[in-house]
Amino acid sequence: MMPPRTLVATTVFWEIFSLILFCASSALAQSQAANEMPSVTQVPPEAQASSHFDAVAATNAYLAQIPADKTARSDAYFEGGYWMILWDFLYGVAVALLLLNLRWSARMRDLADRVTRFKPVHTFMYWLQYLVLTTILVFPLTVYEDYFREHKYGLATQTFGPWMVDQMKALAVNLVLFGVLAMLLFGVVRRVPRTWWIWGSGVTILFAVFFILIEPVYIVPIFNKVTRLDDPKIVDPILSLARANGIPAKDVYTIDASRQTTRMSANVSGFAHTMRITLNDNLLRRGSPEEIQAVMGHEMGHYVLNHNYKGVMFFSIIAVVFFVYLQWGLDWTLHRWGAKWQILSVGDTAVLPLVVLLVSILGFIITPVLNTYIRTQEYEADMYGLNAARQPDGAAQGAIHLGEYRKMNPGPVEEWIFFDHPSGRNRIYAAMRWKAENLKLFAPQGSAAVLSTNADKK
Ligand SMILES: [Zn+2]
């Protein structure tokens, strides 16, 4: 989905602000290498196939290759993210309460009333005002979290200007997409005031499926350039792996993620034959062939294990839960404070900040459940990927690279609450456990234990 916080800026405000930020960000600019995890070109001795191979010792040997300062940095970034979840939540609650208690929401509805009484357009006019106002109110947090904090940890590559342009694009996309969703949902509430929560869930689920379908083709290219990869040295092994696993991919794509970030990643998107495999350019640039194979095996796991369809099923359940809760929550709150906030009913567009408030409360509470659902699928994809690609050392390297923005070695409760992927230690351990059971695939020592360097790849 789009970044939730977008922004808009009026001219004078924007001029002054961007000048200040530009100066500040230049001062912050630093070499990205400061953040980079090591690229392991040699499998550590403890992780090489031998008669005394031990998965735990192999895992520790991989972890020992990460310098202490990199670990400290990555931990600080990721743990800071725990607090950001809390600040985002509290800030969002404060904004919603402001809009309700100062009756700004009611005023925006009255203003939309003056433009038109035609309900769908009225809803859109309200949405336009709401989005612009909340974007401005949340802007200080957005700029800290998405710009300064990312630069501080060497994860962002954009200067302030292009970052702002992306924010404006995201604002436009949110305006249209969620404007349509708002028109549909308020239409449903007005048409079927008793059973709106059932039909509302249905509309939301269909909207999510529609979004998944259009995202790779129509939304992603707004922000990044997607190109078809044609280097046979990279594409051929990936397509071979795909064929071996019954995956109908004909092409492999790459995306210029380095425009915004140093993060390495890949993904599988779409359904059935709209399905496509995309590697980001950071992975292509820094990943060894073994690592790329391991990552591709993981991504293919998502496809073969039908994680997309299961994800839609899971989202559907969550959507129904949210709508039942909303029906009850809106009833309860409007009964008490509806008159004070000048909100007439659930079908009144001025109710939107209250909807956002209630949704964010439940969303905040169930964050660990959502994380655990996703993390479980990621673990399944890891298991599939190890069996498919047979690159446990490539997988270990991948886990280390991802440690640039994800804590490597958390406690079990911490992992359960905050991690939407298995931790680096768990991923390396799973890879080494797989290797321990498949030692016959690896030469006891020597050539097979050497991972190619980046120089080899080119
Ligand atoms: Zn995954």
Boltz pocket constraint, residues with backbone or C-beta under 6 A from the ligand:
constraints:
  - pocket:
      binder: B
      contacts: [[A, 298], [A, 299], [A, 302], [A, 378], [A, 381]]
      max_distance: 6.0
